[in-house]
């Protein structure tokens, strides 16, 4: 599902116009980005948690040349799925 499909689905489920649903989706994305930028977690009970994590500096290798290179420390965004989301997408290969 891409963003325009998400907007269309939100519009249908929430009985909104696509323009209004676009504003809602954009506002959600901007709010999550702003919170993570301020190093605040966004916790949506049952769905999951958006958070940040510090990644240490390390030595990597250029795959083309094999030459070692320094990779700087960075802060990365993370998402951890909540229990209800995990249950909704769980695949049980014993089912059939």
DSSP file (Angstrom, degrees, kcal/mol; ACC not computed):
  #  RESIDUE AA STRUCTURE BP1 BP2  ACC     N-H-->O    O-->H-N    N-H-->O    O-->H-N    TCO  KAPPA ALPHA  PHI   PSI    X-CA   Y-CA   Z-CA
    1    1 A X              0   0    0      0, 0.0     2,-0.1     0, 0.0     0, 0.0   0.000 360.0 360.0 360.0 128.3    0.0    0.0    0.0
    2    2 A X     >  -     0   0    0      1,-0.0     4,-2.3     0, 0.0     5,-0.2  -0.415 360.0 -90.7 -98.2-179.0    1.4    3.4   -0.9
    3    3 A X  H  > S+     0   0    0      1,-0.2     4,-2.7     2,-0.2     5,-0.2   0.892 124.3  50.4 -63.4 -41.9    0.5    6.8    0.5
    4    4 A X  H  > S+     0   0    0      1,-0.2     4,-2.1     2,-0.2    -1,-0.2   0.876 111.9  48.7 -66.7 -34.7   -2.2    7.6   -2.0
    5    5 A X  H  > S+     0   0    0      2,-0.2     4,-2.3     1,-0.2    -1,-0.2   0.889 110.8  51.3 -68.4 -38.6   -3.8    4.2   -1.3
    6    6 A X  H  X S+     0   0    0     -4,-2.3     4,-2.8     2,-0.2     5,-0.2   0.928 109.6  49.7 -62.2 -45.1   -3.6    4.8    2.4
    7    7 A X  H  X S+     0   0    0     -4,-2.7     4,-2.7     1,-0.2    -2,-0.2   0.923 111.0  49.4 -59.8 -45.2   -5.3    8.2    2.0
    8    8 A X  H  X S+     0   0    0     -4,-2.1     4,-2.0     1,-0.2    -1,-0.2   0.899 112.8  47.4 -62.2 -40.6   -8.1    6.7    0.0
    9    9 A X  H  X S+     0   0    0     -4,-2.3     4,-2.8     2,-0.2     5,-0.2   0.911 112.3  48.7 -68.2 -42.5   -8.6    3.9    2.6
   10   10 A X  H  X S+     0   0    0     -4,-2.8     4,-2.6     1,-0.2     6,-0.2   0.918 110.2  52.8 -62.2 -43.1   -8.6    6.4    5.5
   11   11 A X  H  <>S+     0   0    0     -4,-2.7     5,-2.6    -5,-0.2     4,-0.5   0.915 113.2  43.6 -58.4 -44.0  -11.1    8.6    3.6
   12   12 A X  H ><5S+     0   0    0     -4,-2.0     3,-0.7     3,-0.2    -2,-0.2   0.942 116.3  45.2 -68.1 -48.0  -13.4    5.7    3.1
   13   13 A X  H 3<5S+     0   0    0     -4,-2.8    -2,-0.2     1,-0.2    -1,-0.2   0.838 120.8  39.0 -67.4 -33.4  -13.1    4.2    6.6
   14   14 A X  T 3<5S-     0   0    0     -4,-2.6    -1,-0.2    -5,-0.2    -2,-0.2   0.366 107.8-120.9 -98.5   4.6  -13.5    7.6    8.3
   15   15 A X  T < 5 +     0   0    0     -3,-0.7     2,-0.3    -4,-0.5    -3,-0.2   0.942  66.9 137.3  53.5  52.6  -16.1    9.0    5.9
   16   16 A X      < -     0   0    0     -5,-2.6    -1,-0.2    -6,-0.2     2,-0.1  -0.800  60.5-100.2-119.7 162.3  -13.9   11.9    5.0
   17   17 A X     >  -     0   0    0     -2,-0.3     4,-2.6     1,-0.1     5,-0.2  -0.442  36.9-113.5 -72.6 159.9  -13.1   13.5    1.7
   18   18 A X  H  > S+     0   0    0      1,-0.2     4,-2.4     2,-0.2     5,-0.1   0.859 118.1  55.8 -64.6 -33.4   -9.8   12.5    0.2
   19   19 A X  H  > S+     0   0    0      2,-0.2     4,-1.7     1,-0.2    -1,-0.2   0.937 110.7  43.5 -62.8 -46.4   -8.5   16.1    0.7
   20   20 A X  H  > S+     0   0    0      1,-0.2     4,-2.2     2,-0.2    -2,-0.2   0.904 113.1  51.5 -66.9 -41.3   -9.3   15.9    4.4
   21   21 A X  H  X S+     0   0    0     -4,-2.6     4,-2.7     1,-0.2     5,-0.2   0.881 107.1  54.5 -63.1 -37.4   -7.9   12.4    4.7
   22   22 A X  H  X S+     0   0    0     -4,-2.4     4,-2.6     1,-0.2    -1,-0.2   0.904 108.3  49.1 -60.9 -41.8   -4.7   13.6    3.0
   23   23 A X  H  X S+     0   0    0     -4,-1.7     4,-2.4     2,-0.2    -2,-0.2   0.890 111.4  49.7 -64.5 -39.8   -4.4   16.4    5.7
   24   24 A X  H  X S+     0   0    0     -4,-2.2     4,-2.4     2,-0.2    -2,-0.2   0.941 113.3  44.8 -64.8 -48.2   -5.0   13.8    8.5
   25   25 A X  H  X S+     0   0    0     -4,-2.7     4,-2.5     1,-0.2    -2,-0.2   0.929 115.0  48.3 -63.0 -46.1   -2.3   11.4    7.1
   26   26 A X  H  X S+     0   0    0     -4,-2.6     4,-2.6    -5,-0.2    -1,-0.2   0.902 111.4  50.4 -61.4 -41.3    0.2   14.3    6.6
   27   27 A X  H  X S+     0   0    0     -4,-2.4     4,-2.4     2,-0.2    -1,-0.2   0.900 110.1  50.5 -64.0 -40.9   -0.5   15.7   10.1
   28   28 A X  H  X S+     0   0    0     -4,-2.4     4,-2.4     2,-0.2    -2,-0.2   0.945 112.1  46.7 -61.3 -48.3    0.1   12.2   11.6
   29   29 A X  H  X S+     0   0    0     -4,-2.5     4,-2.5     1,-0.2    -2,-0.2   0.919 113.8  47.6 -61.7 -44.8    3.4   11.8    9.7
   30   30 A X  H  X S+     0   0    0     -4,-2.6     4,-2.6     1,-0.2    -1,-0.2   0.877 111.0  51.8 -64.9 -37.8    4.6   15.3   10.6
   31   31 A X  H  X S+     0   0    0     -4,-2.4     4,-2.3     2,-0.2    -2,-0.2   0.917 111.1  46.7 -65.5 -43.5    3.6   14.8   14.3
   32   32 A X  H  X S+     0   0    0     -4,-2.4     4,-2.6     2,-0.2     5,-0.2   0.930 113.3  49.4 -63.7 -45.3    5.6   11.5   14.5
   33   33 A X  H  X S+     0   0    0     -4,-2.5     4,-2.4     1,-0.2    -2,-0.2   0.917 112.0  48.1 -60.0 -44.3    8.6   13.1   12.8
   34   34 A X  H  X S+     0   0    0     -4,-2.6     4,-1.4     2,-0.2    -1,-0.2   0.906 112.5  48.7 -64.4 -41.8    8.5   16.1   15.2
   35   35 A X  H  <>S+     0   0    0     -4,-2.3     5,-3.1     2,-0.2     3,-0.3   0.926 113.4  45.9 -65.0 -44.7    8.3   13.9   18.2
   36   36 A X  H ><5S+     0   0    0     -4,-2.6     3,-1.7     1,-0.2    -1,-0.2   0.876 108.5  57.1 -66.7 -36.1   11.1   11.6   17.1
   37   37 A X  H 3<5S+     0   0    0     -4,-2.4    -1,-0.2     1,-0.3    -2,-0.2   0.814 107.8  47.8 -62.0 -30.0   13.2   14.7   16.3
   38   38 A X  T 3<5S-     0   0    0     -4,-1.4    -1,-0.3    -3,-0.3    -2,-0.2   0.276 121.4-112.8 -90.8   8.8   12.7   15.8   19.9
   39   39 A X  T < 5S+     0   0    0     -3,-1.7     2,-0.4     1,-0.2    -3,-0.2   0.814  71.8 139.8  61.5  34.7   13.7   12.3   21.0
   40   40 A X      < -     0   0    0     -5,-3.1    -1,-0.2    -6,-0.1    -2,-0.1  -0.901  51.0-125.2-106.5 136.7   10.2   11.5   22.3
   41   41 A X        -     0   0    0     -2,-0.4     2,-0.6    -3,-0.1    10,-0.2  -0.463  11.0-143.6 -74.2 150.2    8.6    8.2   21.8
   42   42 A X  E     -A   50   0A   0      8,-2.5     8,-2.6    -2,-0.1     2,-0.6  -0.964  20.2-167.9-114.8 110.8    5.2    7.9   20.1
   43   43 A X  E     -A   49   0A   0     -2,-0.6     2,-0.6     6,-0.2     6,-0.2  -0.892  13.2-178.5-108.8 118.1    3.2    5.1   21.8
   44   44 A X  E >>  -A   48   0A   0      4,-2.9     4,-2.5    -2,-0.6     3,-2.2  -0.898  31.9-129.5-114.8  98.0    0.0    3.8   20.1
   45   45 A X  T 34 S+     0   0    0     -2,-0.6    37,-0.0     1,-0.3     4,-0.0  -0.193  89.9   9.5 -54.8 129.0   -1.3    1.1   22.5
   46   46 A X  T 34 S+     0   0    0      1,-0.1    39,-1.3    35,-0.0    -1,-0.3   0.060 128.7  59.4  89.4 -24.6   -2.1   -2.1   20.5
   47   47 A X  T <4 S-     0   0    0     -3,-2.2    35,-2.8     1,-0.3     2,-0.3   0.867 105.6 -96.1 -99.6 -55.5   -0.4   -0.8   17.4
   48   48 A X  E  <  -AB  44  81A   0     -4,-2.5    -4,-2.9    33,-0.3     2,-0.4  -0.958  27.4 -83.4 159.8-176.5    3.2   -0.1   18.3
   49   49 A X  E     -AB  43  80A   0     31,-2.4    31,-2.4    -2,-0.3     2,-0.5  -0.985  19.7-154.9-128.4 127.3    5.9    2.4   19.4
   50   50 A X  E     +AB  42  79A   0     -8,-2.6    -8,-2.5    -2,-0.4     2,-0.3  -0.869  35.3 152.1 -93.4 131.7    7.9    4.7   17.3
   51   51 A X  E     - B   0  78A   0     27,-2.3    27,-3.3    -2,-0.5     2,-0.3  -0.890  38.5-115.0-148.5 177.0   11.2    5.6   19.0
   52   52 A X  E     - B   0  77A   0     -2,-0.3     2,-0.3    25,-0.2    25,-0.2  -0.868  22.1-167.3-118.3 156.2   14.8    6.6   18.4
   53   53 A X  E     - B   0  76A   0     23,-2.2    23,-2.9    -2,-0.3     2,-0.4  -0.998  22.6-121.0-142.8 143.6   18.0    4.7   19.1
   54   54 A X  E     - B   0  75A   0     -2,-0.3     2,-0.5    21,-0.2    21,-0.2  -0.703  22.7-157.0 -83.5 129.3   21.7    5.7   19.1
   55   55 A X  E     - B   0  74A   0     19,-3.9    19,-2.2    -2,-0.4     3,-0.1  -0.943  18.5-128.0-107.6 127.9   23.9    3.8   16.7
   56   56 A X        -     0   0    0     -2,-0.5     2,-0.1    17,-0.2    15,-0.0  -0.277  27.6 -97.0 -71.4 156.0   27.6    3.7   17.6
   57   57 A X        +     0   0    0     16,-0.1     2,-0.3    13,-0.0    15,-0.2  -0.439  54.9 170.8 -66.2 147.9   30.3    4.7   15.2
   58   58 A X  E     -C   71   0B   0     13,-2.2    13,-3.3    -2,-0.1     2,-0.5  -0.949  36.8-101.1-153.4 171.3   31.8    1.6   13.5
   59   59 A X  E     +C   70   0B   0     -2,-0.3    11,-0.2    11,-0.2     2,-0.2  -0.885  41.2 176.6-101.3 127.9   34.2    0.5   10.8
   60   60 A X  E     -C   69   0B   0      9,-3.2     9,-2.4    -2,-0.5     2,-0.4  -0.589  22.9-121.1-117.3-177.2   32.6   -0.8    7.6
   61   61 A X  E     -C   68   0B   0      7,-0.2     2,-0.6    -2,-0.2     7,-0.2  -0.992  18.6-121.5-130.4 137.1   33.9   -2.0    4.3
   62   62 A X     >  -     0   0    0      5,-2.6     4,-3.4    -2,-0.4     5,-0.2  -0.665  24.2-147.6 -70.1 118.8   33.3   -0.7    0.8
   63   63 A X  T  4 S+     0   0    0     -2,-0.6    -1,-0.2     1,-0.2     0, 0.0   0.778  93.5  50.1 -65.7 -24.5   31.8   -3.8   -0.9
   64   64 A X  T  4 S+     0   0    0      1,-0.1    -1,-0.2     3,-0.1    -2,-0.0   0.907 128.6  17.2 -78.2 -42.8   33.4   -2.8   -4.3
   65   65 A X  T  4 S-     0   0    0      2,-0.1    -2,-0.2    -3,-0.0     3,-0.1   0.662  89.7-131.3-105.4 -19.6   37.0   -2.2   -3.1
   66   66 A X     <  +     0   0    0     -4,-3.4     2,-0.2     1,-0.3    -3,-0.1   0.456  55.9 148.4  80.2   0.2   37.0   -4.0    0.3
   67   67 A X        -     0   0    0     -5,-0.2    -5,-2.6    -6,-0.1    -1,-0.3  -0.463  50.5-116.0 -72.2 137.1   38.6   -0.8    1.8
   68   68 A X  E     -C   61   0B   0     -7,-0.2     2,-0.3    -2,-0.2    -7,-0.2  -0.436  37.6-179.7 -70.7 145.0   37.8   -0.1    5.4
   69   69 A X  E     -C   60   0B   0     -9,-2.4    -9,-3.2    -2,-0.1     2,-0.4  -0.992  29.0-110.7-146.0 152.4   35.9    3.1    6.1
   70   70 A X  E     -C   59   0B   0     -2,-0.3     2,-0.6   -11,-0.2   -11,-0.2  -0.671  22.7-158.1 -85.0 133.5   34.5    4.9    9.2
   71   71 A X  E     -C   58   0B   0    -13,-3.3   -13,-2.2    -2,-0.4     3,-0.1  -0.963  23.1-127.5-110.2 121.3   30.8    5.0    9.6
   72   72 A X        -     0   0    0     -2,-0.6     2,-0.0   -15,-0.2   -17,-0.0  -0.191  26.3 -95.5 -68.2 156.2   29.7    7.9   11.9
   73   73 A X        +     0   0    0    -16,-0.1     2,-0.3   -19,-0.0   -17,-0.2  -0.367  52.6 178.9 -63.5 151.4   27.5    7.5   14.9
   74   74 A X  E     -B   55   0A   0    -19,-2.2   -19,-3.9    -3,-0.1     2,-0.5  -0.982  32.8-122.0-153.2 160.7   23.9    8.2   14.2
   75   75 A X  E     -B   54   0A   0     -2,-0.3     2,-0.3   -21,-0.2   -21,-0.2  -0.944  35.5-167.3-106.1 129.1   20.4    8.3   15.6
   76   76 A X  E     -B   53   0A   0    -23,-2.9   -23,-2.2    -2,-0.5     2,-0.3  -0.843  20.6-117.1-119.5 154.5   17.9    6.1   13.9
   77   77 A X  E     -B   52   0A   0     -2,-0.3     2,-0.3   -25,-0.2   -25,-0.2  -0.653  33.0-169.7 -85.3 144.0   14.2    5.8   13.9
   78   78 A X  E     -B   51   0A   0    -27,-3.3   -27,-2.3    -2,-0.3     2,-0.4  -0.939  13.0-159.4-131.5 154.6   12.7    2.5   15.2
   79   79 A X  E     -B   50   0A   0     -2,-0.3     2,-0.5   -29,-0.2   -29,-0.2  -0.995   3.7-168.5-133.7 131.1    9.3    0.9   15.2
   80   80 A X  E     -B   49   0A   0    -31,-2.4   -31,-2.4    -2,-0.4     2,-0.1  -0.977  24.3-127.6-119.2 119.4    8.3   -1.9   17.5
   81   81 A X  E     -B   48   0A   0     -2,-0.5   -33,-0.3   -33,-0.2   -34,-0.1  -0.368  22.1-128.8 -68.2 140.7    5.0   -3.6   16.7
   82   82 A X     >  -     0   0    0    -35,-2.8     4,-2.5   -38,-0.1     5,-0.2  -0.313  28.9 -97.2 -82.2 170.9    2.4   -3.9   19.5
   83   83 A X  H  > S+     0   0    0      1,-0.2     4,-2.4     2,-0.2     5,-0.2   0.896 121.4  48.3 -58.6 -46.9    0.7   -7.0   20.6
   84   84 A X  H  > S+     0   0    0      1,-0.2     4,-1.9     2,-0.2    -1,-0.2   0.874 112.6  49.2 -66.5 -36.3   -2.6   -6.5   18.6
   85   85 A X  H  > S+     0   0    0    -39,-1.3     4,-1.5     2,-0.2    -1,-0.2   0.917 110.8  50.2 -66.9 -42.6   -0.6   -5.6   15.4
   86   86 A X  H  X S+     0   0    0     -4,-2.5     4,-0.8     1,-0.2     3,-0.2   0.915 111.5  48.6 -60.3 -42.6    1.5   -8.7   15.8
   87   87 A X  H  < S+     0   0    0     -4,-2.4     3,-0.3     1,-0.2    -1,-0.2   0.863 108.0  55.3 -66.1 -35.2   -1.6  -10.9   16.3
   88   88 A X  H  < S+     0   0    0     -4,-1.9    -1,-0.2     1,-0.2    -2,-0.2   0.805 118.2  32.9 -68.5 -29.8   -3.2   -9.3   13.2
   89   89 A X  H  < S+     0   0    0     -4,-1.5    -1,-0.2    -3,-0.2    -2,-0.2   0.387  86.1 130.1-108.4   3.1   -0.3  -10.2   10.9
   90   90 A X     <  -     0   0    0     -4,-0.8     2,-0.5    -3,-0.3    -3,-0.0  -0.318  44.6-152.1 -61.7 136.1    0.8  -13.5   12.5
   91   91 A X        -     0   0    0     -2,-0.0     2,-0.7     3,-0.0    -1,-0.1  -0.955   7.8-167.2-112.2 124.0    1.3  -16.3   10.1
   92   92 A X    >   -     0   0    0     -2,-0.5     3,-1.9     1,-0.1     4,-0.2  -0.904   4.3-169.0-112.8 102.7    0.8  -19.8   11.4
   93   93 A X  G >  S+     0   0    0     -2,-0.7     3,-0.6     1,-0.3    -1,-0.1   0.572  82.8  69.8 -71.6  -6.5    2.1  -22.3    8.8
   94   94 A X  G 3  S+     0   0    0      1,-0.2    -1,-0.3     2,-0.1    -2,-0.0   0.588  79.7  82.9 -80.7  -9.4    0.5  -25.1   10.8
   95   95 A X  G <         0   0    0     -3,-1.9    -1,-0.2     1,-0.1    -2,-0.2   0.666 360.0 360.0 -72.5 -15.9   -3.0  -23.8    9.7
   96   96 A X    <         0   0    0     -3,-0.6    -2,-0.1    -4,-0.2    -1,-0.1   0.538 360.0 360.0-175.9 360.0   -3.0  -25.4    6.4
